[in-house]
Amino acid sequence: MRKRPVALAALALCACAVLQRSQADVAAPPSVRPSVFNVRDFGAAGDGKALDTDAINRAISAAGAAGGGTVYFPAGTYAAFSIRLKSNITLHLDQGAVLLAAGAPQAGRGGAQPPPNRPGVGRVPVPGSPAAGPQAFDAAEPNDVGGNYQDFGHSHFHNSLIWGENLHDICIAGPGMIDGNSLSRGSGPANVGVGNKALALKLCRNVTLRDFSFYRGGWFSILATGVDTFTIDNIKIDTNRDGMDIDSCKNVRISNCYVNAPNDDGICLKSDFALGQARACENITISNCQVSGYAVGSLLDGTFDRSTVRAPDRDGPTGRIKFGTESNGGFKNIAISNCVFDHCRGLAFESVDGGPIEDIAVNNLTMRDIFNSPIFIRLGNRARGPANSTPVAQIRRITISNLSASGVNPEYPCLIAGLPDHPIEDVQISNVRIAYRGGGTAQQAAVVPPENPGGYPEPSMFGILPASAFYIRHVRNLEMHHVDATFDKPDARPPFVLSDVAGADFQHVYIPRFAGVPFFTLTKVTDFSTQHVNTIADTARDTVAQEAISK
């Protein structure tokens, strides 16, 4: 199909697209700009009523046949079912362009759809309407090699608004929006024709996402599995379940993103068995991002509605940065820096399916209004993987520094918990200030939490904990220095409870004392030392069976 001239105002092409042109080049006729494919030239109406699936896929096919190019969406609302990416393609959503998941809104996890004043479009074509084009999302493809060890949503990719598999050099750029209005938040194999992801990528390389927004992304706004050399920059996600799941990927940069996900995780690294092998998530940076648990839609409309106080699992709103739960391949060589958590859960590192977590550096985090542990490190043994070949995990070499948190739920102190005979190793925590709400009781201080080795990893898995600041169990080689905590109300639990810990050094720790409450409670602890810990004398213990240290 011959392309008409297109008036593009400063088209923002990302790094994976063609080189940026001058204004004169952008306004040039098609013969000079063979790499720009306007979806309206291929029959897209962009009116939010007609189905534009076929037109968009024709434009992508034409770009692919030409060796690559930019598929351009001018302002308008493009209702579509599954969009199939190709290599060497950029989708460019211009200002005012909305790519809308066609069909009726789906029920499922995450509660009711947002009220009508949120961003998006109300009237959407539904399957069976007279509009031309496909009447359903692509079916979930078979996954015989790895489909049994993670949830349905992780195991399939084609049942999505946008998907790509075994591609290279692809980009989606803004400043428009992807609205998953009809996407399900938890459909299974019986829901043929239902989409449950806004964007799904499998086994791709050289991928860039930049400058656009996701709204109501279904089960996942972004599910990327086995995607290498992957850049996500300046993306806004305001969604009803997971924000972005980066699964078994290598060489990933996530920066300058806002992710609001009250009902599930915000930025989540995973390493499941969907590829039929245990593949690590490694060489990853997460920087300059904000995660939150505001009401769905209120990040994009600027109201930042803090009325959501529970996720579907009955704990507080989620919206955090997390490793796991799927963790067959593990997480290696990862740096997190300069990130903000607001009205959500805290930082979570979880390995329960056999993969290691190792060589992790975290620096400069601020947290406010936190519903569970600001720091949660859990080594468990759910062992969701092939029988007889899923070992107990390892967690080692984690450094966390310069963290400030306030308004923290008193039920959940920071929590570092391994397993008997499988300790978490080599953890250093420094320059940390945490303001807890306080109010813990003497009865809570007497609790001995269950081991719960195969339990789903959340701080709530152990119930209310007997420590007010840090609960540490089955750990080897722990260093903590320049750690402060405060409490809005007196707390009758010891600030630090250590159980089965070998090698623990505390320096320059200040936490207010409450009458009759020990500072440290030690059970089966070896090589323990303190220096400059507010009212506690410098202390050293080679071996402790049971001791409460108060002075």
Number of C-alpha atoms within 10 A of each C-alpha: 8 9 17 13 16 19 12 15 11 14 20 18 20 21 19 20 23 16 9 14 14 11 12 8 12 20 17 15 14 16 11 11 17 14 21 23 29 23 24 20 19 20 15 24 18 23 14 21 17 22 31 30 25 20 22 29 20 20 25 29 18 18 23 19 11 12 12 24 25 26 25 25 26 22 15 19 26 31 30 33 33 27 25 19 21 22 23 22 26 32 24 29 27 23 17 14 22 27 28 29 34 32 26 16 16 19 15 16 19 22 14 12 17 17 9 10 11 18 18 20 15 10 13 23 22 22 18 11 12 11 14 12 16 16 21 19 26 22 18 22 12 12 15 11 13 20 19 16 20 17 14 17 21 24 23 24 29 25 27 35 33 25 23 22 20 13 19 20 20 27 26 23 29 25 20 22 26 27 29 32 27 27 34 29 24 21 20 14 13 7 14 14 18 25 34 31 31 31 26 24 25 24 17 22 22 20 24 22 22 24 21 23 24 24 27 32 32 33 30 31 33 23 26 27 29 22 26 22 18 24 20 20 21 20 22 23 30 31 36 32 30 32 34 25 25 25 32 31 28 23 18 23 17 21 22 19 23 25 30 37 35 34 31 27 28 33 26 22 27 28 31 33 28 27 20 16 16 22 24 23 32 25 19 24 18 21 22 18 24 25 29 31 37 28 23 30 27 20 24 19 13 9 12 17 15 18 11 17 18 16 21 15 11 9 16 21 29 33 33 31 28 22 26 26 22 28 33 32 26 31 32 18 18 20 18 21 19 18 23 22 26 23 29 35 35 28 22 23 24 28 33 29 31 25 30 23 30 19 18 21 17 22 18 18 23 20 25 21 22 28 23 26 25 29 20 24 27 25 29 25 23 22 24 19 22 17 8 7 9 19 17 18 27 20 27 18 17 22 17 21 20 18 23 19 22 20 18 27 20 25 23 27 28 24 23 23 23 27 20 12 9 18 24 28 21 19 21 17 19 21 18 21 19 24 20 26 20 22 17 21 14 14 10 17 21 12 13 12 12 9 15 14 18 14 13 15 24 17 27 14 14 15 15 19 26 28 30 32 29 23 22 22 25 22 28 22 19 21 17 20 21 18 21 20 20 20 20 13 12 17 26 23 28 26 23 20 24 22 19 22 24 22 19 22 18 21 18 16 21 18 18 14 18 13 8 10 18 20 25 20 23 22 18 16 25 20 16 20 16 19 16 16 21 17 14 17 13 14 15 14 13 11 14 16 11 12 13 15 15 15 13
